């Protein structure tokens, strides 16, 4: 009925119809009537309730239908209500104003065919409030059309349908209860507001429309409802039993499939532990017991590592200031292990010495110094927070001040450090009566240069002690006169280690430092210069005697170049020649590393191709096969290939799965097992993430091709 009302609203805004409504000319607008007939023709094609409707135009005294136009008396000859005369019909239906009115079910004659209809009436325009209106839209709805909507209920169950308006007027009635409708409506035992209830032998369902106020009642005989109950019960038992059996079988399959990883884990644990304890315990007890043992040992190891962390930090700092690391990557890894933040790798190295204990080494003095260093560290932490610190002998302590992006090395940072040292000096003097002497080196721009800053801090401290200065002494302030060349043993060792690691940039920094110290910071005599050149040549000759360089094709020529460096040549020329030789050595080491890495990566590729079908293939297994640490393999593989090993393994498996999907008839579950997946769900998810479509879609696309 909503569409019927919608049709009347559309007619109300139809321009052609509005022209006719307002036409008061004596001559009839035949063309306008024809256009109106054409416009209303389509309404009956969209709704079964609009098969029979007409528009009465009062000013023309004309009835317009979708197919023709009639004078009222001619229309009445073919279509009329049995209980209304022509005058009554014209007065009550055509000439009276209506506002969405419905005439209840009434006998109706349509071209001598008897039927029953309900009638919907609406005046135009929609705001017609007088007793008459320019036009009326009348929709005649055959009761058989309404009954057809419920034919399934009536034909299949022998039921009945009754539709009436809010006043009790019957709008539609169909089924075997026509004689008892009035009895139901008047029976006080029947609750008209109850949705479903039994009345006599019928289940009566009642629904009320909030919009129209119509009441829809449908009755289904109890016998029809129970007719198929036994069949439904048997089908329910069969379906339920079948579902339980299928579920049980599927559960057993899943249990078997999901237990495979557990059995593999048990076999791996038996292999790792080297014994079989299953003779006395079942597999679950064996697995849970060993997992609990692993967790317990892991916690013990974690506690032990935490307990030893101060020792690890101390060892890292000692190696850092001694220049024992070969590369910045090694420094970064060791710092991470020691839980020390390097920030941007720039900063200062300072040495603090407790004054007045030089040359004293009795047990009482050493114990007192140990306590004094501990008190200094606590005071440092209170003033400046947690700083990397380590002991240097019994009366000295090394501290590193790292800068960050907000605080770069420079006058402001040095002023801040001097303030921290001054506060520390005052605190230990006031509370513990200790006097401190402090020396700081020049700032280092790379963490690998911290050893150089440490050497300078030692020289600054020696100057402070020699001059008995109480303030902090910076290396640049120490007026030190040098009579010998600068080439300490630890610097030589750091240079050798850096070249052997192939770190050209770090090696160049060390050589440039040596040359800067001897060219610009010192005035060397001829004899000292010759000794320095001899020391540097000796360092490179020691390098050439190592096996890795002795096996090279250019060993003899490079060794001859080193020997031919003249003692009388300018240090600048010697500097350039040393840099050229060093570049050749580092390039050779880098190439050897690349070859070694390429060989190792090739081994990993081959092992993965051979073992990808094993679900327990992991980075741990690969590292075990190539006899390298797991973290080293992970870092190297990502560095060389640009992807993580886990991503590479997934790609290998998915590539193989794609071939099997395109060239075989194996199921997706079978393919998942063949490429190393215990779970087909995990396989599908990984396949779609990498390929972009599901395995089944991929197979279908290749079948089409």
ChimeraX attribute file (.defattr): number of C-alpha atoms within 10 A of each C-alpha:
attribute: neighborCount
match mode: 1-to-1
recipient: residues
	/A:1	11
	/A:2	8
	/A:3	13
	/A:4	17
	/A:5	14
	/A:6	11
	/A:7	17
	/A:8	22
	/A:9	15
	/A:10	11
	/A:11	20
	/A:12	18
	/A:13	13
	/A:14	14
	/A:15	11
	/A:16	17
	/A:17	23
	/A:18	17
	/A:19	14
	/A:20	22
	/A:21	18
	/A:22	10
	/A:23	14
	/A:24	11
	/A:25	10
	/A:26	8
	/A:27	8
	/A:28	13
	/A:29	13
	/A:30	10
	/A:31	10
	/A:32	14
	/A:33	20
	/A:34	16
	/A:35	13
	/A:36	23
	/A:37	21
	/A:38	14
	/A:39	15
	/A:40	21
	/A:41	14
	/A:42	12
	/A:43	18
	/A:44	15
	/A:45	10
	/A:46	10
	/A:47	13
	/A:48	14
	/A:49	20
	/A:50	21
	/A:51	17
	/A:52	14
	/A:53	20
	/A:54	22
	/A:55	26
	/A:56	26
	/A:57	22
	/A:58	17
	/A:59	17
	/A:60	19
	/A:61	15
	/A:62	18
	/A:63	22
	/A:64	23
	/A:65	20
	/A:66	20
	/A:67	11
	/A:68	13
	/A:69	18
	/A:70	15
	/A:71	13
	/A:72	17
	/A:73	14
	/A:74	11
	/A:75	15
	/A:76	18
	/A:77	13
	/A:78	12
	/A:79	15
	/A:80	18
	/A:81	19
	/A:82	13
	/A:83	10
	/A:84	13
	/A:85	12
	/A:86	15
	/A:87	11
	/A:88	12
	/A:89	17
	/A:90	15
	/A:91	12
	/A:92	13
	/A:93	19
	/A:94	26
	/A:95	20
	/A:96	19
	/A:97	23
	/A:98	26
	/A:99	15
	/A:100	16
	/A:101	13
	/A:102	18
	/A:103	16
	/A:104	19
	/A:105	21
	/A:106	19
	/A:107	17
	/A:108	21
	/A:109	18
	/A:110	14
	/A:111	11
	/A:112	11
	/A:113	9
	/A:114	12
	/A:115	16
	/A:116	21
	/A:117	24
	/A:118	20
	/A:119	18
	/A:120	21
	/A:121	24
	/A:122	25
	/A:123	27
	/A:124	25
	/A:125	18
	/A:126	19
	/A:127	10
	/A:128	16
	/A:129	12
	/A:130	9
	/A:131	9
	/A:132	16
	/A:133	24
	/A:134	21
	/A:135	31
	/A:136	27
	/A:137	25
	/A:138	25
	/A:139	23
	/A:140	20
	/A:141	21
	/A:142	23
	/A:143	20
	/A:144	16
	/A:145	15
	/A:146	20
	/A:147	19
	/A:148	12
	/A:149	10
	/A:150	17
	/A:151	19
	/A:152	12
	/A:153	17
	/A:154	20
	/A:155	11
	/A:156	10
	/A:157	17
	/A:158	16
	/A:159	24
	/A:160	25
	/A:161	25
	/A:162	20
	/A:163	22
	/A:164	19
	/A:165	19
	/A:166	12
	/A:167	10
	/A:168	13
	/A:169	13
	/A:170	20
	/A:171	24
	/A:172	23
	/A:173	22
	/A:174	20
	/A:175	19
	/A:176	14
	/A:177	16
	/A:178	13
	/A:179	9
	/A:180	9
	/A:181	16
	/A:182	12
	/A:183	12
	/A:184	15
	/A:185	13
	/A:186	10
	/A:187	11
	/A:188	9
	/A:189	9
	/A:190	15
	/A:191	14
	/A:192	19
	/A:193	10
	/A:194	11
	/A:195	12
	/A:196	16
	/A:197	15
	/A:198	14
	/A:199	15
	/A:200	9
	/A:201	11
	/A:202	18
	/A:203	17
	/A:204	21
	/A:205	17
	/A:206	19
	/A:207	17
	/A:208	18
	/A:209	11
	/A:210	8
	/A:211	7
	/A:212	13
	/A:213	13
	/A:214	19
	/A:215	21
	/A:216	17
	/A:217	19
	/A:218	22
	/A:219	26
	/A:220	21
	/A:221	18
	/A:222	16
	/A:223	12
	/A:224	14
	/A:225	12
	/A:226	11
	/A:227	11
	/A:228	11
	/A:229	11
	/A:230	10
	/A:231	11
	/A:232	12
	/A:233	11
	/A:234	12
	/A:235	12
	/A:236	12
	/A:237	12
	/A:238	12
	/A:239	12
	/A:240	12
	/A:241	12
	/A:242	12
	/A:243	12
	/A:244	12
	/A:245	12
	/A:246	12
	/A:247	12
	/A:248	12
	/A:249	12
	/A:250	12
	/A:251	12
	/A:252	12
	/A:253	12
	/A:254	13
	/A:255	11
	/A:256	11
	/A:257	13
	/A:258	13
	/A:259	13
	/A:260	14
	/A:261	14
	/A:262	14
	/A:263	14
	/A:264	13
	/A:265	14
	/A:266	18
	/A:267	14
	/A:268	13
	/A:269	17
	/A:270	17
	/A:271	11
	/A:272	9
	/A:273	11
	/A:274	9
	/A:275	9
	/A:276	13
	/A:277	13
	/A:278	13
	/A:279	8
	/A:280	9
	/A:281	12
	/A:282	10
	/A:283	15
	/A:284	13
	/A:285	13
	/A:286	19
	/A:287	20
	/A:288	12
	/A:289	13
	/A:290	16
	/A:291	13
	/A:292	12
	/A:293	12
	/A:294	12
	/A:295	12
	/A:296	12
	/A:297	12
	/A:298	12
	/A:299	12
	/A:300	12
	/A:301	12
	/A:302	12
	/A:303	12
	/A:304	11
	/A:305	13
	/A:306	12
	/A:307	11
	/A:308	12
	/A:309	15
	/A:310	14
	/A:311	14
	/A:312	18
	/A:313	21
	/A:314	16
	/A:315	14
	/A:316	22
	/A:317	24
	/A:318	18
	/A:319	15
	/A:320	20
	/A:321	22
	/A:322	18
	/A:323	25
	/A:324	20
	/A:325	20
	/A:326	22
	/A:327	22
	/A:328	17
	/A:329	11
	/A:330	12
	/A:331	19
	/A:332	17
	/A:333	11
	/A:334	20
	/A:335	18
	/A:336	13
	/A:337	13
	/A:338	19
	/A:339	13
	/A:340	16
	/A:341	13
	/A:342	20
	/A:343	12
	/A:344	15
	/A:345	18
	/A:346	23
	/A:347	28
	/A:348	24
	/A:349	26
	/A:350	28
	/A:351	25
	/A:352	25
	/A:353	22
	/A:354	19
	/A:355	16
	/A:356	11
	/A:357	13
	/A:358	10
	/A:359	6
	/A:360	12
	/A:361	12
	/A:362	9
	/A:363	9
	/A:364	10
	/A:365	14
	/A:366	15
	/A:367	12
	/A:368	14
	/A:369	19
	/A:370	15
	/A:371	12
	/A:372	18
	/A:373	20
	/A:374	13
	/A:375	15
	/A:376	21
	/A:377	20
	/A:378	13
	/A:379	17
	/A:380	22
	/A:381	13
	/A:382	11
	/A:383	14
	/A:384	14
	/A:385	10
	/A:386	12
	/A:387	15
	/A:388	18
	/A:389	20
	/A:390	22
	/A:391	18
	/A:392	13
	/A:393	10
	/A:394	20
	/A:395	22
	/A:396	18
	/A:397	19
	/A:398	24
	/A:399	20
	/A:400	22
	/A:401	19
	/A:402	22
	/A:403	19
	/A:404	13
	/A:405	8
	/A:406	5
	/A:407	13
	/A:408	17
	/A:409	18
	/A:410	11
	/A:411	9
	/A:412	11
	/A:413	16
	/A:414	18
	/A:415	11
	/A:416	11
	/A:417	18
	/A:418	18
	/A:419	12
	/A:420	14
	/A:421	22
	/A:422	14
	/A:423	16
	/A:424	21
	/A:425	24
	/A:426	15
	/A:427	17
	/A:428	18
	/A:429	13
	/A:430	11
	/A:431	9
	/A:432	12
	/A:433	11
	/A:434	16
	/A:435	15
	/A:436	23
	/A:437	22
	/A:438	29
	/A:439	27
	/A:440	31
	/A:441	26
	/A:442	22
	/A:443	24
	/A:444	20
	/A:445	17
	/A:446	15
	/A:447	23
	/A:448	26
	/A:449	22
	/A:450	26
	/A:451	23
	/A:452	22
	/A:453	24
	/A:454	28
	/A:455	22
	/A:456	24
	/A:457	26
	/A:458	22
	/A:459	20
	/A:460	28
	/A:461	28
	/A:462	18
	/A:463	20
	/A:464	22
	/A:465	17
	/A:466	9
	/A:467	10
	/A:468	12
	/A:469	14
	/A:470	14
	/A:471	15
	/A:472	23
	/A:473	24
	/A:474	22
	/A:475	23
	/A:476	12
	/A:477	12
	/A:478	17
	/A:479	9
	/A:480	14
	/A:481	9
	/A:482	12
	/A:483	11
	/A:484	16
	/A:485	22
	/A:486	20
	/A:487	17
	/A:488	10
	/A:489	9
	/A:490	16
	/A:491	21
	/A:492	19
	/A:493	16
	/A:494	22
	/A:495	24
	/A:496	17
	/A:497	19
	/A:498	24
	/A:499	25
	/A:500	21
	/A:501	18
	/A:502	24
	/A:503	20
	/A:504	22
	/A:505	13
	/A:506	21
	/A:507	25
	/A:508	18
	/A:509	15
	/A:510	20
	/A:511	20
	/A:512	14
	/A:513	17
	/A:514	20
	/A:515	20
	/A:516	13
	/A:517	15
	/A:518	21
	/A:519	16
	/A:520	9
	/A:521	14
	/A:522	16
	/A:523	16
	/A:524	18
	/A:525	12
	/A:526	11
	/A:527	11
	/A:528	16
	/A:529	21
	/A:530	18
	/A:531	15
	/A:532	22
	/A:533	21
	/A:534	15
	/A:535	14
	/A:536	19
	/A:537	22
	/A:538	14
	/A:539	15
	/A:540	22
	/A:541	16
	/A:542	11
	/A:543	19
	/A:544	20
	/A:545	13
	/A:546	11
	/A:547	9
	/A:548	13
	/A:549	18
	/A:550	14
	/A:551	11
	/A:552	12
	/A:553	9
	/A:554	12
	/A:555	14
	/A:556	12
	/A:557	10
	/A:558	19
	/A:559	18
	/A:560	12
	/A:561	13
	/A:562	19
	/A:563	14
	/A:564	10
	/A:565	16
	/A:566	15
	/A:567	17
	/A:568	11
	/A:569	12
	/A:570	10
	/A:571	18
	/A:572	11
	/A:573	12
	/A:574	20
	/A:575	15
	/A:576	11
	/A:577	15
	/A:578	20
	/A:579	17
	/A:580	11
	/A:581	15
	/A:582	19
	/A:583	19
	/A:584	16
	/A:585	21
	/A:586	20
	/A:587	15
	/A:588	17
	/A:589	20
	/A:590	18
	/A:591	12
	/A:592	14
	/A:593	14
	/A:594	13
	/A:595	12
	/A:596	12
	/A:597	17
	/A:598	16
	/A:599	12
	/A:600	17
	/A:601	18
	/A:602	12
	/A:603	15
	/A:604	20
	/A:605	16
	/A:606	11
	/A:607	16
	/A:608	20
	/A:609	14
	/A:610	10
	/A:611	17
	/A:612	20
	/A:613	18
	/A:614	15
	/A:615	17
	/A:616	17
	/A:617	16
	/A:618	16
	/A:619	18
	/A:620	15
	/A:621	14
	/A:622	22
	/A:623	17
	/A:624	12
	/A:625	12
	/A:626	15
	/A:627	10
	/A:628	13
	/A:629	13
	/A:630	16
	/A:631	12
	/A:632	10
	/A:633	22
	/A:634	18
	/A:635	14
	/A:636	18
	/A:637	20
	/A:638	13
	/A:639	12
	/A:640	12
	/A:641	12
	/A:642	11
	/A:643	13
	/A:644	14
	/A:645	22
	/A:646	12
	/A:647	11
	/A:648	17
	/A:649	19
	/A:650	18
	/A:651	16
	/A:652	16
	/A:653	24
	/A:654	22
	/A:655	16
	/A:656	17
	/A:657	21
	/A:658	17
	/A:659	12
	/A:660	20
	/A:661	22
	/A:662	16
	/A:663	12
	/A:664	10
	/A:665	11
	/A:666	13
	/A:667	12
	/A:668	19
	/A:669	15
	/A:670	13
	/A:671	23
	/A:672	24
	/A:673	17
	/A:674	19
	/A:675	22
	/A:676	18
	/A:677	21
	/A:678	20
	/A:679	15
	/A:680	15
	/A:681	13
	/A:682	11
	/A:683	25
	/A:684	19
	/A:685	14
	/A:686	18
	/A:687	23
	/A:688	15
	/A:689	11
	/A:690	14
	/A:691	14
	/A:692	12
	/A:693	14
	/A:694	16
	/A:695	24
	/A:696	12
	/A:697	13
	/A:698	17
	/A:699	21
	/A:700	12
	/A:701	11
	/A:702	12
	/A:703	11
	/A:704	6
	/A:705	6
